[in-house]
């Protein structure tokens, strides 16, 4: 095991954490506050499906940080509207004069199979997870870019990577967040702004009703260090995804098989060569930053022009 280096601190940094009143968000806020960050603790205090409101949820976490000697203020605006996103960032700017770290963790869940999911349930989840991420980024990114520094951490899920039953709304939202983070990483690269995605799992109130007695330890505190590192000035990556589940940390990534080039294709050709098309040997891993988009096109063009 490597020897631990100096403690990574956030003195002088201002962090906004959405959905920070409970579970994962609370763990993130407490960790950053304990390491010196000034924290805006955002949470409307709603139920799992959304709605409701309890200002005491965010206020309690902010008080915990202050009681431990840190600095924090609570905010109960909703991420689900542009006005709410702006108000949350304005709380940081008006109170502390800057915004260095944005962690978008707020979420809701509305379960239903595809045949029964209502448009209201679909939109409600996208409003918080995906549109909420955009509302937060849209308000924070220009300030970070002008300052020449920023750390953005958006939240996806294994549901966004792999899907799951009865959560089409959640899966769509969590997949969309990955694309948003990649754009922030690309547009922020020359301005000192890094953006990454956390893919977390922990036993929180979302696990109510499940038998977790045979689960390994899965406290939110096992996820928080990954988010803390992504939020720190020493973070060396951008446009990537880190998985944190039950003490396991890993990188999730998108890759392409080299594929097969032919000057012309028929349906029958695809069927005959599907195994070669899908062969993952020598897969391409194209880093988002600096140039995955153009690398993808360039490599494909090179195969076509080389007749390979």
ChimeraX commands (.cxc) that place a marker at each C-alpha (Angstrom):
marker #1 position 0.00,0.00,0.00 radius 0.5
marker #1 position 1.31,3.45,-0.92 radius 0.5
marker #1 position 2.13,5.90,1.80 radius 0.5
marker #1 position -0.42,8.68,2.08 radius 0.5
marker #1 position 0.79,12.09,0.94 radius 0.5
marker #1 position -0.16,15.46,2.39 radius 0.5
marker #1 position -3.86,15.95,3.08 radius 0.5
marker #1 position -5.67,17.34,0.06 radius 0.5
marker #1 position -7.53,20.41,1.21 radius 0.5
marker #1 position -9.94,22.91,-0.28 radius 0.5
marker #1 position -9.01,26.03,1.65 radius 0.5
marker #1 position -10.21,29.10,-0.22 radius 0.5
marker #1 position -12.42,27.06,-2.55 radius 0.5
marker #1 position -16.19,27.40,-2.78 radius 0.5
marker #1 position -18.26,24.31,-3.55 radius 0.5
marker #1 position -21.90,23.92,-4.52 radius 0.5
marker #1 position -23.36,20.47,-3.83 radius 0.5
marker #1 position -26.92,19.79,-4.99 radius 0.5
marker #1 position -29.03,17.18,-3.25 radius 0.5
marker #1 position -26.70,17.58,-0.28 radius 0.5
marker #1 position -29.23,17.16,2.49 radius 0.5
marker #1 position -29.09,13.38,2.67 radius 0.5
marker #1 position -27.18,10.32,1.50 radius 0.5
marker #1 position -24.40,10.76,-1.00 radius 0.5
marker #1 position -24.68,14.53,-1.31 radius 0.5
marker #1 position -24.47,14.97,2.44 radius 0.5
marker #1 position -21.32,12.84,2.54 radius 0.5
marker #1 position -19.76,14.97,-0.22 radius 0.5
marker #1 position -20.65,18.23,1.50 radius 0.5
marker #1 position -19.36,17.10,4.89 radius 0.5
marker #1 position -16.07,15.87,3.43 radius 0.5
marker #1 position -15.41,19.07,1.48 radius 0.5
marker #1 position -16.41,21.18,4.47 radius 0.5
marker #1 position -14.08,19.22,6.74 radius 0.5
marker #1 position -11.23,19.82,4.26 radius 0.5
marker #1 position -11.69,23.59,4.25 radius 0.5
marker #1 position -14.15,24.33,1.43 radius 0.5
marker #1 position -16.92,26.85,1.86 radius 0.5
marker #1 position -20.00,24.82,0.95 radius 0.5
marker #1 position -23.38,25.76,-0.45 radius 0.5
marker #1 position -25.61,22.90,0.71 radius 0.5
marker #1 position -28.51,22.72,-1.73 radius 0.5
marker #1 position -31.56,20.53,-1.14 radius 0.5
marker #1 position -35.29,21.17,-1.37 radius 0.5
marker #1 position -35.85,18.43,1.19 radius 0.5
marker #1 position -38.26,16.54,-1.05 radius 0.5
marker #1 position -39.38,12.93,-1.14 radius 0.5
marker #1 position -37.89,10.27,-3.39 radius 0.5
marker #1 position -40.38,10.92,-6.25 radius 0.5
marker #1 position -39.80,14.67,-5.89 radius 0.5
marker #1 position -42.18,17.31,-4.65 radius 0.5
marker #1 position -42.61,18.23,-0.99 radius 0.5
marker #1 position -40.12,20.53,0.70 radius 0.5
marker #1 position -38.29,20.70,4.01 radius 0.5
marker #1 position -35.79,23.52,4.42 radius 0.5
marker #1 position -34.47,21.86,7.54 radius 0.5
marker #1 position -32.80,19.10,5.51 radius 0.5
marker #1 position -30.24,21.38,3.85 radius 0.5
marker #1 position -30.04,23.61,6.90 radius 0.5
marker #1 position -29.14,20.68,9.12 radius 0.5
marker #1 position -26.15,19.67,6.98 radius 0.5
marker #1 position -24.91,23.26,6.77 radius 0.5
marker #1 position -25.16,23.44,10.55 radius 0.5
marker #1 position -23.15,20.22,10.87 radius 0.5
marker #1 position -20.36,21.73,8.80 radius 0.5
marker #1 position -20.36,24.94,10.82 radius 0.5
marker #1 position -20.49,23.07,14.13 radius 0.5
marker #1 position -17.36,21.20,13.05 radius 0.5
marker #1 position -15.56,24.50,12.44 radius 0.5
marker #1 position -16.25,24.87,8.72 radius 0.5
marker #1 position -18.17,27.37,6.61 radius 0.5
marker #1 position -21.47,26.55,4.93 radius 0.5
marker #1 position -24.78,28.03,3.92 radius 0.5
marker #1 position -27.95,26.22,2.93 radius 0.5
marker #1 position -30.06,26.76,-0.17 radius 0.5
marker #1 position -33.46,25.29,-1.03 radius 0.5
marker #1 position -33.93,26.36,-4.65 radius 0.5
marker #1 position -34.83,23.64,-7.14 radius 0.5
marker #1 position -32.36,22.53,-9.80 radius 0.5
marker #1 position -35.32,21.69,-12.03 radius 0.5
marker #1 position -35.67,25.20,-13.46 radius 0.5
marker #1 position -33.22,27.65,-15.03 radius 0.5
marker #1 position -34.16,30.19,-12.37 radius 0.5
marker #1 position -33.44,27.68,-9.61 radius 0.5
marker #1 position -30.06,26.77,-11.05 radius 0.5
marker #1 position -29.09,30.42,-11.31 radius 0.5
marker #1 position -30.27,31.12,-7.76 radius 0.5
marker #1 position -28.16,28.28,-6.36 radius 0.5
marker #1 position -25.00,29.56,-8.07 radius 0.5
marker #1 position -25.88,33.13,-7.08 radius 0.5
marker #1 position -25.99,31.96,-3.47 radius 0.5
marker #1 position -22.34,30.97,-3.78 radius 0.5
marker #1 position -21.38,34.18,-5.56 radius 0.5
marker #1 position -23.33,36.48,-3.26 radius 0.5
marker #1 position -22.14,34.77,-0.09 radius 0.5
marker #1 position -18.57,33.80,-0.88 radius 0.5
marker #1 position -17.74,35.72,-4.06 radius 0.5
marker #1 position -16.78,32.76,-6.24 radius 0.5
marker #1 position -17.64,29.24,-7.41 radius 0.5
marker #1 position -14.83,26.70,-7.82 radius 0.5
marker #1 position -16.59,23.35,-7.52 radius 0.5
marker #1 position -19.96,22.17,-8.77 radius 0.5
marker #1 position -21.20,18.73,-7.73 radius 0.5
marker #1 position -24.62,17.95,-9.17 radius 0.5
marker #1 position -26.04,15.10,-7.11 radius 0.5
marker #1 position -29.73,16.02,-6.77 radius 0.5
marker #1 position -32.09,13.32,-7.95 radius 0.5
marker #1 position -35.52,11.77,-7.83 radius 0.5
marker #1 position -36.90,8.40,-8.90 radius 0.5
marker #1 position -40.26,7.46,-10.37 radius 0.5
marker #1 position -40.55,3.78,-11.21 radius 0.5
marker #1 position -42.77,2.39,-13.98 radius 0.5
marker #1 position -42.45,-0.10,-16.84 radius 0.5
marker #1 position -42.33,1.38,-20.33 radius 0.5
marker #1 position -45.95,0.42,-20.99 radius 0.5
marker #1 position -47.12,2.44,-17.99 radius 0.5
marker #1 position -44.66,5.32,-17.62 radius 0.5
marker #1 position -46.42,8.65,-17.92 radius 0.5
marker #1 position -44.96,11.65,-19.68 radius 0.5
marker #1 position -45.16,13.48,-16.36 radius 0.5
marker #1 position -43.00,10.84,-14.67 radius 0.5
marker #1 position -40.55,10.90,-17.58 radius 0.5
marker #1 position -40.20,14.68,-17.53 radius 0.5
marker #1 position -40.04,14.92,-13.75 radius 0.5
marker #1 position -36.93,12.75,-13.59 radius 0.5
marker #1 position -35.25,14.42,-16.57 radius 0.5
marker #1 position -36.00,17.84,-15.03 radius 0.5
marker #1 position -33.96,17.05,-11.94 radius 0.5
marker #1 position -31.16,14.78,-13.19 radius 0.5
marker #1 position -30.44,15.95,-16.74 radius 0.5
marker #1 position -32.00,19.36,-17.22 radius 0.5
marker #1 position -30.99,20.09,-13.64 radius 0.5
marker #1 position -27.38,19.31,-14.53 radius 0.5
marker #1 position -27.61,21.72,-17.46 radius 0.5
marker #1 position -29.22,24.44,-15.36 radius 0.5
marker #1 position -26.38,24.18,-12.86 radius 0.5
marker #1 position -23.62,24.01,-15.47 radius 0.5
marker #1 position -25.12,26.83,-17.52 radius 0.5
marker #1 position -25.00,29.12,-14.50 radius 0.5
marker #1 position -21.62,28.03,-13.13 radius 0.5
marker #1 position -19.51,27.42,-16.23 radius 0.5
marker #1 position -19.20,31.02,-17.48 radius 0.5
marker #1 position -18.01,32.11,-14.02 radius 0.5
marker #1 position -15.48,29.28,-13.85 radius 0.5
marker #1 position -14.24,29.96,-17.37 radius 0.5
marker #1 position -13.71,33.63,-16.61 radius 0.5
marker #1 position -11.86,32.75,-13.41 radius 0.5
marker #1 position -9.68,30.25,-15.27 radius 0.5
marker #1 position -10.49,27.44,-12.86 radius 0.5
marker #1 position -13.28,25.01,-12.09 radius 0.5
marker #1 position -14.14,21.45,-11.18 radius 0.5
marker #1 position -17.46,19.97,-12.28 radius 0.5
marker #1 position -18.67,16.56,-11.09 radius 0.5
marker #1 position -21.91,15.26,-12.58 radius 0.5
marker #1 position -23.67,12.10,-11.48 radius 0.5
marker #1 position -24.50,9.17,-13.72 radius 0.5
marker #1 position -25.46,5.64,-12.70 radius 0.5
marker #1 position -25.04,2.05,-13.76 radius 0.5
marker #1 position -28.63,2.54,-14.90 radius 0.5
marker #1 position -27.35,5.18,-17.31 radius 0.5
marker #1 position -24.52,2.95,-18.51 radius 0.5
marker #1 position -26.38,-0.34,-18.76 radius 0.5
marker #1 position -30.07,0.42,-18.25 radius 0.5
marker #1 position -32.43,-1.28,-15.84 radius 0.5
marker #1 position -36.06,-2.31,-15.80 radius 0.5
marker #1 position -38.79,0.17,-14.85 radius 0.5
marker #1 position -36.54,3.26,-14.98 radius 0.5
marker #1 position -36.48,4.46,-18.60 radius 0.5
marker #1 position -36.67,8.06,-17.37 radius 0.5
marker #1 position -33.74,7.61,-14.99 radius 0.5
marker #1 position -31.64,5.69,-17.53 radius 0.5
marker #1 position -32.13,8.34,-20.21 radius 0.5
marker #1 position -31.27,11.15,-17.81 radius 0.5
marker #1 position -28.17,9.45,-16.46 radius 0.5
marker #1 position -26.91,8.61,-19.95 radius 0.5
marker #1 position -27.43,12.20,-21.06 radius 0.5
marker #1 position -25.35,13.52,-18.19 radius 0.5
marker #1 position -22.30,11.77,-19.66 radius 0.5
marker #1 position -22.60,13.72,-22.90 radius 0.5
marker #1 position -23.03,16.98,-21.00 radius 0.5
marker #1 position -19.94,16.36,-18.91 radius 0.5
marker #1 position -17.90,15.60,-22.04 radius 0.5
marker #1 position -18.88,18.94,-23.57 radius 0.5
marker #1 position -17.97,20.79,-20.35 radius 0.5
marker #1 position -14.61,19.00,-20.38 radius 0.5
marker #1 position -13.93,19.96,-24.00 radius 0.5
marker #1 position -15.07,23.58,-23.76 radius 0.5
marker #1 position -13.37,24.01,-20.39 radius 0.5
marker #1 position -10.01,22.47,-21.28 radius 0.5
marker #1 position -8.30,25.70,-22.26 radius 0.5
marker #1 position -9.81,27.58,-19.32 radius 0.5
marker #1 position -8.71,25.38,-16.43 radius 0.5
marker #1 position -12.15,23.78,-16.03 radius 0.5
marker #1 position -12.31,20.01,-15.69 radius 0.5
marker #1 position -15.47,17.94,-15.75 radius 0.5
marker #1 position -15.96,14.29,-14.87 radius 0.5
marker #1 position -18.75,11.88,-14.00 radius 0.5
marker #1 position -19.17,9.85,-10.84 radius 0.5
marker #1 position -21.06,6.57,-11.15 radius 0.5
marker #1 position -21.89,5.87,-7.50 radius 0.5
marker #1 position -23.78,3.27,-5.51 radius 0.5
marker #1 position -24.53,3.39,-1.80 radius 0.5
marker #1 position -27.17,2.28,0.63 radius 0.5
marker #1 position -29.31,5.39,1.13 radius 0.5
marker #1 position -33.04,6.01,1.53 radius 0.5
marker #1 position -33.46,4.86,-2.09 radius 0.5
marker #1 position -32.81,1.37,-0.75 radius 0.5
marker #1 position -35.83,1.53,1.57 radius 0.5
marker #1 position -37.83,-1.67,1.16 radius 0.5
marker #1 position -34.87,-3.69,-0.13 radius 0.5
marker #1 position -33.24,-6.45,1.86 radius 0.5
marker #1 position -29.70,-5.11,2.23 radius 0.5
marker #1 position -28.69,-7.49,5.02 radius 0.5
marker #1 position -26.32,-9.41,2.75 radius 0.5
marker #1 position -24.79,-6.35,1.09 radius 0.5
marker #1 position -21.15,-5.53,1.77 radius 0.5
marker #1 position -20.47,-2.14,3.38 radius 0.5
marker #1 position -21.94,0.47,1.04 radius 0.5
marker #1 position -22.02,3.71,3.00 radius 0.5
marker #1 position -21.98,7.03,1.12 radius 0.5
marker #1 position -18.66,7.73,2.82 radius 0.5
marker #1 position -17.08,5.05,0.61 radius 0.5
marker #1 position -18.00,7.09,-2.47 radius 0.5
marker #1 position -17.16,10.57,-1.18 radius 0.5
marker #1 position -13.34,10.33,-1.56 radius 0.5
marker #1 position -13.68,9.72,-5.32 radius 0.5
marker #1 position -15.85,12.80,-5.65 radius 0.5
marker #1 position -13.48,14.74,-3.42 radius 0.5
marker #1 position -10.54,13.89,-5.67 radius 0.5
marker #1 position -12.47,14.81,-8.82 radius 0.5
marker #1 position -13.31,18.14,-7.16 radius 0.5
marker #1 position -9.74,18.86,-6.06 radius 0.5
marker #1 position -7.23,21.06,-7.86 radius 0.5
marker #1 position -4.88,18.07,-8.16 radius 0.5
marker #1 position -7.37,16.11,-10.29 radius 0.5
marker #1 position -5.51,14.98,-13.41 radius 0.5
marker #1 position -8.40,13.77,-15.58 radius 0.5
marker #1 position -11.25,15.36,-17.49 radius 0.5
marker #1 position -14.01,13.87,-19.60 radius 0.5
marker #1 position -13.90,10.55,-17.74 radius 0.5
marker #1 position -16.15,8.41,-15.54 radius 0.5
marker #1 position -15.25,6.92,-12.16 radius 0.5
marker #1 position -17.27,4.09,-10.64 radius 0.5
marker #1 position -17.51,3.84,-6.85 radius 0.5
marker #1 position -19.45,0.89,-5.42 radius 0.5
marker #1 position -18.97,-0.98,-2.13 radius 0.5
marker #1 position -15.32,0.04,-1.79 radius 0.5
marker #1 position -14.47,-0.67,-5.45 radius 0.5
marker #1 position -13.30,2.23,-7.56 radius 0.5
marker #1 position -12.87,1.82,-11.30 radius 0.5
marker #1 position -12.96,3.66,-14.57 radius 0.5
marker #1 position -15.88,3.20,-16.92 radius 0.5
marker #1 position -15.24,4.09,-20.53 radius 0.5
marker #1 position -16.66,3.91,-24.01 radius 0.5
marker #1 position -14.62,2.07,-26.65 radius 0.5
marker #1 position -15.06,1.00,-30.25 radius 0.5
marker #1 position -14.00,-2.15,-32.00 radius 0.5
marker #1 position -11.72,-1.47,-34.97 radius 0.5
marker #1 position -14.49,-2.87,-37.10 radius 0.5
marker #1 position -14.40,-3.92,-40.73 radius 0.5
marker #1 position -14.05,-1.76,-43.83 radius 0.5
marker #1 position -15.72,-2.61,-47.14 radius 0.5
marker #1 position -16.31,-0.24,-50.04 radius 0.5
marker #1 position -19.89,-1.50,-50.22 radius 0.5
marker #1 position -22.20,-3.38,-47.86 radius 0.5
marker #1 position -25.31,-5.50,-48.17 radius 0.5
marker #1 position -27.54,-6.78,-45.40 radius 0.5
marker #1 position -26.06,-10.21,-46.04 radius 0.5
marker #1 position -22.49,-8.86,-45.72 radius 0.5
marker #1 position -23.30,-7.41,-42.29 radius 0.5
marker #1 position -24.65,-10.74,-41.10 radius 0.5
marker #1 position -21.69,-12.68,-42.45 radius 0.5
marker #1 position -19.15,-10.37,-40.84 radius 0.5
marker #1 position -20.95,-9.49,-37.61 radius 0.5
marker #1 position -18.46,-11.45,-35.48 radius 0.5
marker #1 position -15.54,-9.52,-36.97 radius 0.5
marker #1 position -17.42,-6.24,-36.61 radius 0.5
marker #1 position -17.99,-6.99,-32.93 radius 0.5
marker #1 position -14.48,-8.33,-32.19 radius 0.5
marker #1 position -13.17,-6.31,-29.23 radius 0.5
marker #1 position -9.50,-7.18,-29.81 radius 0.5
marker #1 position -7.45,-4.00,-30.30 radius 0.5
marker #1 position -10.40,-1.78,-29.41 radius 0.5
marker #1 position -10.09,1.95,-29.82 radius 0.5
marker #1 position -10.19,3.97,-26.61 radius 0.5
marker #1 position -10.51,7.60,-27.66 radius 0.5
marker #1 position -10.00,10.11,-24.82 radius 0.5
marker #1 position -12.69,12.80,-24.83 radius 0.5
marker #1 position -10.07,15.47,-24.19 radius 0.5
marker #1 position -8.46,16.59,-26.36 radius 0.5
marker #1 position -9.89,15.09,-29.55 radius 0.5
marker #1 position -11.96,11.89,-29.43 radius 0.5
marker #1 position -14.57,13.32,-31.78 radius 0.5
marker #1 position -12.10,14.12,-34.55 radius 0.5
marker #1 position -10.01,11.00,-33.80 radius 0.5
marker #1 position -13.08,8.84,-34.37 radius 0.5
marker #1 position -13.69,10.45,-37.77 radius 0.5
marker #1 position -10.02,10.49,-38.71 radius 0.5
marker #1 position -9.44,6.81,-37.99 radius 0.5
marker #1 position -12.61,5.83,-39.86 radius 0.5
marker #1 position -11.59,7.94,-42.86 radius 0.5
marker #1 position -8.09,6.42,-42.79 radius 0.5
marker #1 position -9.54,2.92,-43.05 radius 0.5
marker #1 position -11.73,3.96,-45.96 radius 0.5
marker #1 position -8.96,5.76,-47.81 radius 0.5
marker #1 position -6.47,2.99,-47.12 radius 0.5
marker #1 position -8.92,0.35,-48.30 radius 0.5
marker #1 position -8.30,-1.69,-45.18 radius 0.5
marker link #1:1,2 radius 0.2
marker link #1:2,3 radius 0.2
marker link #1:3,4 radius 0.2
marker link #1:4,5 radius 0.2
marker link #1:5,6 radius 0.2
marker link #1:6,7 radius 0.2
marker link #1:7,8 radius 0.2
marker link #1:8,9 radius 0.2
marker link #1:9,10 radius 0.2
marker link #1:10,11 radius 0.2
marker link #1:11,12 radius 0.2
marker link #1:12,13 radius 0.2
marker link #1:13,14 radius 0.2
marker link #1:14,15 radius 0.2
marker link #1:15,16 radius 0.2
marker link #1:16,17 radius 0.2
marker link #1:17,18 radius 0.2
marker link #1:18,19 radius 0.2
marker link #1:19,20 radius 0.2
marker link #1:20,21 radius 0.2
marker link #1:21,22 radius 0.2
marker link #1:22,23 radius 0.2
marker link #1:23,24 radius 0.2
marker link #1:24,25 radius 0.2
marker link #1:25,26 radius 0.2
marker link #1:26,27 radius 0.2
marker link #1:27,28 radius 0.2
marker link #1:28,29 radius 0.2
marker link #1:29,30 radius 0.2
marker link #1:30,31 radius 0.2
marker link #1:31,32 radius 0.2
marker link #1:32,33 radius 0.2
marker link #1:33,34 radius 0.2
marker link #1:34,35 radius 0.2
marker link #1:35,36 radius 0.2
marker link #1:36,37 radius 0.2
marker link #1:37,38 radius 0.2
marker link #1:38,39 radius 0.2
marker link #1:39,40 radius 0.2
marker link #1:40,41 radius 0.2
marker link #1:41,42 radius 0.2
marker link #1:42,43 radius 0.2
marker link #1:43,44 radius 0.2
marker link #1:44,45 radius 0.2
marker link #1:45,46 radius 0.2
marker link #1:46,47 radius 0.2
marker link #1:47,48 radius 0.2
marker link #1:48,49 radius 0.2
marker link #1:49,50 radius 0.2
marker link #1:50,51 radius 0.2
marker link #1:51,52 radius 0.2
marker link #1:52,53 radius 0.2
marker link #1:53,54 radius 0.2
marker link #1:54,55 radius 0.2
marker link #1:55,56 radius 0.2
marker link #1:56,57 radius 0.2
marker link #1:57,58 radius 0.2
marker link #1:58,59 radius 0.2
marker link #1:59,60 radius 0.2
marker link #1:60,61 radius 0.2
marker link #1:61,62 radius 0.2
marker link #1:62,63 radius 0.2
marker link #1:63,64 radius 0.2
marker link #1:64,65 radius 0.2
marker link #1:65,66 radius 0.2
marker link #1:66,67 radius 0.2
marker link #1:67,68 radius 0.2
marker link #1:68,69 radius 0.2
marker link #1:69,70 radius 0.2
marker link #1:70,71 radius 0.2
marker link #1:71,72 radius 0.2
marker link #1:72,73 radius 0.2
marker link #1:73,74 radius 0.2
marker link #1:74,75 radius 0.2
marker link #1:75,76 radius 0.2
marker link #1:76,77 radius 0.2
marker link #1:77,78 radius 0.2
marker link #1:78,79 radius 0.2
marker link #1:79,80 radius 0.2
marker link #1:80,81 radius 0.2
marker link #1:81,82 radius 0.2
marker link #1:82,83 radius 0.2
marker link #1:83,84 radius 0.2
marker link #1:84,85 radius 0.2
marker link #1:85,86 radius 0.2
marker link #1:86,87 radius 0.2
marker link #1:87,88 radius 0.2
marker link #1:88,89 radius 0.2
marker link #1:89,90 radius 0.2
marker link #1:90,91 radius 0.2
marker link #1:91,92 radius 0.2
marker link #1:92,93 radius 0.2
marker link #1:93,94 radius 0.2
marker link #1:94,95 radius 0.2
marker link #1:95,96 radius 0.2
marker link #1:96,97 radius 0.2
marker link #1:97,98 radius 0.2
marker link #1:98,99 radius 0.2
marker link #1:99,100 radius 0.2
marker link #1:100,101 radius 0.2
marker link #1:101,102 radius 0.2
marker link #1:102,103 radius 0.2
marker link #1:103,104 radius 0.2
marker link #1:104,105 radius 0.2
marker link #1:105,106 radius 0.2
marker link #1:106,107 radius 0.2
marker link #1:107,108 radius 0.2
marker link #1:108,109 radius 0.2
marker link #1:109,110 radius 0.2
marker link #1:110,111 radius 0.2
marker link #1:111,112 radius 0.2
marker link #1:112,113 radius 0.2
marker link #1:113,114 radius 0.2
marker link #1:114,115 radius 0.2
marker link #1:115,116 radius 0.2
marker link #1:116,117 radius 0.2
marker link #1:117,118 radius 0.2
marker link #1:118,119 radius 0.2
marker link #1:119,120 radius 0.2
marker link #1:120,121 radius 0.2
marker link #1:121,122 radius 0.2
marker link #1:122,123 radius 0.2
marker link #1:123,124 radius 0.2
marker link #1:124,125 radius 0.2
marker link #1:125,126 radius 0.2
marker link #1:126,127 radius 0.2
marker link #1:127,128 radius 0.2
marker link #1:128,129 radius 0.2
marker link #1:129,130 radius 0.2
marker link #1:130,131 radius 0.2
marker link #1:131,132 radius 0.2
marker link #1:132,133 radius 0.2
marker link #1:133,134 radius 0.2
marker link #1:134,135 radius 0.2
marker link #1:135,136 radius 0.2
marker link #1:136,137 radius 0.2
marker link #1:137,138 radius 0.2
marker link #1:138,139 radius 0.2
marker link #1:139,140 radius 0.2
marker link #1:140,141 radius 0.2
marker link #1:141,142 radius 0.2
marker link #1:142,143 radius 0.2
marker link #1:143,144 radius 0.2
marker link #1:144,145 radius 0.2
marker link #1:145,146 radius 0.2
marker link #1:146,147 radius 0.2
marker link #1:147,148 radius 0.2
marker link #1:148,149 radius 0.2
marker link #1:149,150 radius 0.2
marker link #1:150,151 radius 0.2
marker link #1:151,152 radius 0.2
marker link #1:152,153 radius 0.2
marker link #1:153,154 radius 0.2
marker link #1:154,155 radius 0.2
marker link #1:155,156 radius 0.2
marker link #1:156,157 radius 0.2
marker link #1:157,158 radius 0.2
marker link #1:158,159 radius 0.2
marker link #1:159,160 radius 0.2
marker link #1:160,161 radius 0.2
marker link #1:161,162 radius 0.2
marker link #1:162,163 radius 0.2
marker link #1:163,164 radius 0.2
marker link #1:164,165 radius 0.2
marker link #1:165,166 radius 0.2
marker link #1:166,167 radius 0.2
marker link #1:167,168 radius 0.2
marker link #1:168,169 radius 0.2
marker link #1:169,170 radius 0.2
marker link #1:170,171 radius 0.2
marker link #1:171,172 radius 0.2
marker link #1:172,173 radius 0.2
marker link #1:173,174 radius 0.2
marker link #1:174,175 radius 0.2
marker link #1:175,176 radius 0.2
marker link #1:176,177 radius 0.2
marker link #1:177,178 radius 0.2
marker link #1:178,179 radius 0.2
marker link #1:179,180 radius 0.2
marker link #1:180,181 radius 0.2
marker link #1:181,182 radius 0.2
marker link #1:182,183 radius 0.2
marker link #1:183,184 radius 0.2
marker link #1:184,185 radius 0.2
marker link #1:185,186 radius 0.2
marker link #1:186,187 radius 0.2
marker link #1:187,188 radius 0.2
marker link #1:188,189 radius 0.2
marker link #1:189,190 radius 0.2
marker link #1:190,191 radius 0.2
marker link #1:191,192 radius 0.2
marker link #1:192,193 radius 0.2
marker link #1:193,194 radius 0.2
marker link #1:194,195 radius 0.2
marker link #1:195,196 radius 0.2
marker link #1:196,197 radius 0.2
marker link #1:197,198 radius 0.2
marker link #1:198,199 radius 0.2
marker link #1:199,200 radius 0.2
marker link #1:200,201 radius 0.2
marker link #1:201,202 radius 0.2
marker link #1:202,203 radius 0.2
marker link #1:203,204 radius 0.2
marker link #1:204,205 radius 0.2
marker link #1:205,206 radius 0.2
marker link #1:206,207 radius 0.2
marker link #1:207,208 radius 0.2
marker link #1:208,209 radius 0.2
marker link #1:209,210 radius 0.2
marker link #1:210,211 radius 0.2
marker link #1:211,212 radius 0.2
marker link #1:212,213 radius 0.2
marker link #1:213,214 radius 0.2
marker link #1:214,215 radius 0.2
marker link #1:215,216 radius 0.2
marker link #1:216,217 radius 0.2
marker link #1:217,218 radius 0.2
marker link #1:218,219 radius 0.2
marker link #1:219,220 radius 0.2
marker link #1:220,221 radius 0.2
marker link #1:221,222 radius 0.2
marker link #1:222,223 radius 0.2
marker link #1:223,224 radius 0.2
marker link #1:224,225 radius 0.2
marker link #1:225,226 radius 0.2
marker link #1:226,227 radius 0.2
marker link #1:227,228 radius 0.2
marker link #1:228,229 radius 0.2
marker link #1:229,230 radius 0.2
marker link #1:230,231 radius 0.2
marker link #1:231,232 radius 0.2
marker link #1:232,233 radius 0.2
marker link #1:233,234 radius 0.2
marker link #1:234,235 radius 0.2
marker link #1:235,236 radius 0.2
marker link #1:236,237 radius 0.2
marker link #1:237,238 radius 0.2
marker link #1:238,239 radius 0.2
marker link #1:239,240 radius 0.2
marker link #1:240,241 radius 0.2
marker link #1:241,242 radius 0.2
marker link #1:242,243 radius 0.2
marker link #1:243,244 radius 0.2
marker link #1:244,245 radius 0.2
marker link #1:245,246 radius 0.2
marker link #1:246,247 radius 0.2
marker link #1:247,248 radius 0.2
marker link #1:248,249 radius 0.2
marker link #1:249,250 radius 0.2
marker link #1:250,251 radius 0.2
marker link #1:251,252 radius 0.2
marker link #1:252,253 radius 0.2
marker link #1:253,254 radius 0.2
marker link #1:254,255 radius 0.2
marker link #1:255,256 radius 0.2
marker link #1:256,257 radius 0.2
marker link #1:257,258 radius 0.2
marker link #1:258,259 radius 0.2
marker link #1:259,260 radius 0.2
marker link #1:260,261 radius 0.2
marker link #1:261,262 radius 0.2
marker link #1:262,263 radius 0.2
marker link #1:263,264 radius 0.2
marker link #1:264,265 radius 0.2
marker link #1:265,266 radius 0.2
marker link #1:266,267 radius 0.2
marker link #1:267,268 radius 0.2
marker link #1:268,269 radius 0.2
marker link #1:269,270 radius 0.2
marker link #1:270,271 radius 0.2
marker link #1:271,272 radius 0.2
marker link #1:272,273 radius 0.2
marker link #1:273,274 radius 0.2
marker link #1:274,275 radius 0.2
marker link #1:275,276 radius 0.2
marker link #1:276,277 radius 0.2
marker link #1:277,278 radius 0.2
marker link #1:278,279 radius 0.2
marker link #1:279,280 radius 0.2
marker link #1:280,281 radius 0.2
marker link #1:281,282 radius 0.2
marker link #1:282,283 radius 0.2
marker link #1:283,284 radius 0.2
marker link #1:284,285 radius 0.2
marker link #1:285,286 radius 0.2
marker link #1:286,287 radius 0.2
marker link #1:287,288 radius 0.2
marker link #1:288,289 radius 0.2
marker link #1:289,290 radius 0.2
marker link #1:290,291 radius 0.2
marker link #1:291,292 radius 0.2
marker link #1:292,293 radius 0.2
marker link #1:293,294 radius 0.2
marker link #1:294,295 radius 0.2
marker link #1:295,296 radius 0.2
marker link #1:296,297 radius 0.2
marker link #1:297,298 radius 0.2
marker link #1:298,299 radius 0.2
marker link #1:299,300 radius 0.2
marker link #1:300,301 radius 0.2
marker link #1:301,302 radius 0.2
marker link #1:302,303 radius 0.2
marker link #1:303,304 radius 0.2
marker link #1:304,305 radius 0.2
marker link #1:305,306 radius 0.2
marker link #1:306,307 radius 0.2
marker link #1:307,308 radius 0.2
view
